[in-house]
Amino acid sequence: MIERKSSAGGWGKVLKMLACALLLAQPAAAQRVVQSINSNWLFRKADGTDFAKTPAVAGWEKISLPHTWNTADVMDDEPGYYRGVGWYRKQLHIPAEWQNRRLYLHFEGAGQAAEVYVNGQLAGRHAGGYTAFRFPISQWLKFEKGAVNEVIVKVDNSHNPDLPPLSADFTFYGGLYRDVYLVAANPVHFDLNDHAASGLFVTTPNVSAEAAEVAVSGTVTNNAPTRQRLTVLTELTDREGRPVAQQRSSLTLAAGEKRAFKQNFTGLKQPHLWSPDDPYLYHVTSTVRAASQADALDAVSSPLGLRWFRFDAAAGFYLNGKPFKLIGTNRHQDFPGLGNALPDALAERDLQLLKQMGGNFLRVSHYPQDPAVLAACDRLGILASVEIPVVNAITDSPAFFENCRTMQTEMIRQGHNHPSVIIWAYMNEVLLRLPAGLTKDNEAGKAYLGRVAALAQELEALTRREDPDRYTMLVNHGAFELYQQAGLTKIPMLVGWNLYAGWYSGGFQGFPDFLDRHRRELPDKPLLVTEYGADSDARLHSFKPLRFDKTTEYANLYHQFYLKEILARPFVAGSTVWNLAEFNSETRQEAVPHINNKSLLTADRQPKDAYLFYQAHLLKTPFVRIGSRAWNLRSGLAVGLDSLVCRQPVEVYTNQPAAELLLNGQSLGTHPAEFGVVRFTVPFGNGLNQLTARAATAPPDHVEVQFQLLPNNLASDKLPFTELNVSLGDQRTFTDAKLSQVWLPEQAYAPGGWGYVGGKPFALPGTGRLPYGSDRNILGTDYDALYETQRVGLTQFRADVPAGDYEVTLHFAELEAAPPTEQLVYNLAKTDAAATVPASASRRFDVLLNGQTVLPGLGIDNYLTPLQATSFKFPVSVRREQGIVVDFKAAAGEAVLNGIQIKRVE
């Protein structure tokens, strides 16, 4: 209990005390008011005008928050996106009775740097796009009745060498993309000037199954004109709001004084522990009152979860005294059509999807996210690691170091009271890209590594001072020797590794080999696998999946291998898949440009197969689901000349010992589960196919598949021909749900059927990647995967269709004459000399359809613009036994074809 006594003399002081007493005596009006001010903003991009000083002009757009100016340009075909200044304006109507309050503007985030002006006066600046900030504004406000106050915010997402992140595999959106609040506090209040923290800090120094100790600390500010005798009352309540314990402290503060307080709660018997299985939350509420008054002047509350945990280098992670494997995902904060300007409901939905998967761990990557994220983790029972965005590299400047320290402090103080948080991290793959001219062996490079280690050591020390009860982590990519040389594996309490063996490097076996190496060479350092994943375009499928093919099936193999190796090693404390959902990365090219689709959910949050696979291993209730459930439009060739079925594999995921699959009510048998997967071969028939999976007491699962069966003999009477779509140079199936079309992989022509004659699949030699196709962004289409593959040097494409009227559509893209592009370490596309195939500028060929020249002299000097989708549709009448023959006559270079569609129209 803290108390200071003093006396006041003179009528002036007496009058001030009376005035203050009258102010403090207002019960309801005296407490803090926090109101969102997200509506009715105006926005415009910069045009060289300083709108903080210039009177209002035309050209402002009406918007509401959250808002980003990059919702559209990050997805268009124009390289780059707007990185610059945007301006926001809003009028505030402040009640006259708030004149004696202390008013603040609170921003949950602004990307990436912000300046805030109130009635033309600079209220404050903030650097960093992912932490909250709060500025006092009372001194610039007008409180007269009817007065209008104007807030102007300048936001800048330009590249800034002193502001992390410098570069990364995600988009640096600009804007006021989180909520903004107006805070009106009593002159006596909990501290509002501490890095936008709540003003209350809750710790749990000792917790066990038998008893718990809770410590509550904070700072009270007296902005009243006179000395104040105050009482701080802190109450602990259970989930139902019943009192558990309370503490009082007395404070006497002079005018303008701040004073810290601390209260300890000991002897809390038989606490209800917080865990992912039972995320029980107590509540802490602190109020400050005038010593002689019952009404609160200010109040701050916080969730309280009672748990204890530890990491062990040999045995992994322990929660509440028991071994506990951390399994979950990473998460980015964007959504199609919204950019990163997400309402709270979508952030909360992501956490619900992680929980429904059975996940218990979230790596909040690569930056602090909306406060709704950690609040949802607390409620749902998801443990969390949070980090600041020091990604890929650093700038060796005092300003960069200072911004990193400030970000780390803000992150910790703003997220301090969340029981879900167990790790504070501060670097991700920071040696992925050494500055130009530096290597790990030259003197300049060694000096740079030393500066990176110095920054890491500063952030490590800062974190342990700010929060000695949680663990620290530094996350590395798979260059073991490099991080060892830099000393970065020694500094943090935990080491995270981002490992992509079987994707970016080598084969699957490199993953367990790396884990075992860490255990041998760093036996005292706990380990987490902080990233792993493989690109997966939900439209692409293959029954013979290959590395880099971006099919669902390769991603399935990848995750099945990785999870087995993770679970087999107790020393692996935990793992987080990269990523929960697909997210925007504007500089990426590949099959889905601007999207990183290493994920368990699509961008619109539909589950991929791998999500179901994790459910089969993580859920504790009986579970069975049919895989590839989004692949409900399929196609394929009948298995024989007289057959009316096509046999294709289907996976079923379950946590039961076995599962049965039924097709249209007929059982296909019961098969044992192998590591959560039951494999069936299904004889799909033309039209609707109804699948049902059953496994013990799990609720049965149903999927309907519409199958487009193609006859082996195109002139078959049993199965009339209607449509054929072929992706040339490709070994994958592409499903276009929007147009109800399935594109089959190419095949060689055989009489009675269809296929190419001559040529070879396009491939970039010397890249060490998929042996066919390109990874470049194809302009003018959403079907990049189709235009990234082609057959080169073919002489014909034949289809022995019966007589009738047809439409033939030919698709082309020039892949060889592609201009160079920015080389990104996480893009599969290459721009080095070894990966570039020079194309003859005189490529030219004629295309003939059933003997008639329909495309004379097609080449890169007319329609075949490099990396541009081009298509031509032709009507054709086919006589009996004539079929469709497309001839390619090369005059210079080689002929190419990317795709062909044949549709019967009679």
C-alpha positions, 0 to 999 in steps of 0.5 A: 500500500502506497500513500503520500500526505501533503497539504494545500494552501491558498484560495487558488488551490482550494478552488482548484480542489473544489473544481476537481472534486466536482469533476470527480464526483460525476459517476457515469460521465467520469469513466473512460469512454472508448469509441470506434471512429471507423466511419465517414473518412475521406481518402486520397493518394498523394499528388505532391500536396501536403494536405496537413497544411493545405485547405480542403480540396476536391478529389477525396474518396469516401471510405470507412475503416479498415481500409487499404489502397492496395486491394486491386493493384496487388493482383493486376498484371502490372508489375509492382503496386502503389507504395507511397503516401495516402491521406485520410481525413475525418471530422470529430464532434467532441462533446463540450462536457469532455473539455476536462477529459484527456482525449487520445486517438488510438490506432490499431495499425497503419501501414507502414508509417504514419503522421497524425494531425489534429486541427493542423497541428502534428499530434505524433508520428509512428514508424511500423505497420503492425503495432498500435500507437496512441497520441494525446490530442486534447491540447489541439481540440475545440470544445465549443458547442458546434465546433468541428475538429479535423483529423488528418492522417498521412500514411506511407508504405514506401520502402524505408531502409530504416524501417523493417520489413525491408523485403519479404514474401508478402505484400506491404499494404498501405493504409489505415487497415485496422480500427481507430478509436477515440479515447476520452479518459478522466484526468485521473487514469491508468497510464495511456502513454506507454507504447499503446499498452492497456496500462495494466500488466498481469503476470503469474509468477507461480502456478501449479495444480494446487495453487497460483500466484498472480501479480498485477502492476500498472501506473496511475496518472494524475492530470487533474490540477490538484493533488489526489488521494486515490485507491486502486482496487483490483478484483479477480473474478472467475468465468461466471463473474464471481469474485475470487480475490481482491487487493487495494492500494492507496496512492497520493499523486501530485498534480501531473504526477505518475505513480506505479503500483503492484499488487500480489495475489497469493494462495489461490487454491486449486486454480482452474488451469488454462489449456487448449483442451479447456481454455478457462479464463479468469478476469482481472479488473483494476479501478482507480477511485478518489479515496472518498468516492465509490465511483470509479474514475477509470477502469482497465480489465484483462483476461487471466489464464492460469498455466505454466509451461517449459521447453526442453531440448530433449523432450520438447514442450510441457504445459501444466506439467505434461508433455504437449506437442505444439501443432499448428500453422502460421497466419497472414492477415489478408483476404481476397478483395480486402487486402489486409483491411480485415474486419475482426470477424474474419480474423476470429474466423481464421482462428476458429478454422485452426481450432476446428482443424485440431491445431493448438499453436499459432505462429503470428507471422511475420508481424504482430496482428490485429488484437482480435487474433490473440484475444481469440487465441485466449478464448479458443485455447490456441498457444501463440508465438508473436514476432516483429517483422525483421525479415530477410535482412537488416540495415546496419543503421542506428535508426533501423536498430532503434525502430526494431527495439521500439517495435519489440517493446510495443509488441510485448507491452501490447500483448503482455496479458494474453495467456495464449502467448508463450514466445516472443520472437524477433527475426525471420530468415534474416540471413536469407539475402546478404547485401550485394557484394557480401559473402559469409567469407569476405571481411565485409560479410563477416562484419555484417553477420556480426552486426546482425548478431549484435541486433539479435543480442539487443532484442534478446536482452530487451525481451528478457527485461520486458517479459522474463516469464516467456521464451524468446525465439529466432527463426532461421531458414535451412542454412545451418552452417551460416546461422551457426557461423553468425552465432544466431543459434546461440542467442535465443532461448529457442531456435525455429527452423523454416525447412522446405526439403522436398520443395525448394531443396532436394528430397523429403529425406533432407527434412528428418536429416536436418532435425537429427543434425540439430539434435546432435550439434545443438543438444541444449537448444529446444527446436521448433519447425516454424515453417514447412509446406509445398505450393498447392493450386486447388485446380491442379491434380496429378496421379503421378505428382512431382516436386514443383508441380503445385498439385494437391497430390504432391502437397498431400505426400509432402505433409504426410511425410513431414507430420510423421517425422515431426511426431516421431521426434519428441525433441521437436517441441512443435511445428507450424505449417506454412500457411493457414490460408493462401495469402497475397505476395505481389511479387510472386509469379507462378501458376497463381500470380501474386499468391503464395499457395503453400497452405491448408486453406484456399484464399477464401478459406475452403479446406484443401486435402492437407487440412483434412489430413491434419484433422484426422491426426489432431481431432480427438472425436471420431472423424472421417472425411473424403479427400479432394472434396473440392475436386467435385468436377472430374474427367477422364478416359474410359478404361477400355473401348466398351467401358463406361467407367474411369478408375481414379484414386480417392483418399479418405482421412480418418482417425479410426482404424479403417474406413469404408467407401460407398459409390452410389450406395454400393460398397467399394470395401473397407480398408485399413488406415495408414497414418490417417489415410485410407486409399481407394480406387473408384470406378467413376461413371459418366454424370453424378457419382455419390460417395459416402465414407464411413468409419466406426462411430464417426458421422458419415461423410458425403461428396457428390462428384460430377464426372465427364467421361470421355470415350476411348474411341471418340466415335463410340456409340455408347458414349457420345463425344461432347467436349475435349479440353487438353493442356499441352506439355502438361502432365496435370489435370486442371479443373475450372469450376467456374466454366465447368470445364476439365482440362486433361493432360496431353497424350500422344495420338492413337487412331480412334482417339486424340493427341499430339503428333511430334514435339516435346514439352517446353522446359527451362533447362538448368533450373533444377525444377519441374521438367516441364513448363514455366513459372512466369506470370502470363498476362491477360488471363486467370488461367496461368497454369494452362498457358505456362505449359506448351508442346514445342515442335509438334506437327499435328494435333488430331481428334478422331471425332464423329461427323458434326459441327464443332468449335476448335479453340487454340491457345498460345503463349510465347514462353521462350522469348520472355524478358527477364524479371526480378529474381526472388529467392522464393519464386521458382521462376529463374532469370539467370542465363542458365535458365533462359532459353533464347528464342528466335525473333523470327519464330513463325509458323502456319496453323491449318485446320482440316487442311485450311490455313487459319493462322498464317505466319503466326509468330512473335512479331504479331500475335505471340507477344511474350508471356501474353495469353492468346487464343483463337476460336474456329468453327469447323464442320467435320465429315464422316471419318474426317475427324479434326486435324490441326497441322503446324507448319514451321517456317522459322523456329518451332511451332508451339501449342499451349492448349486446345478445346474441341466442342460439339455444337450441333 
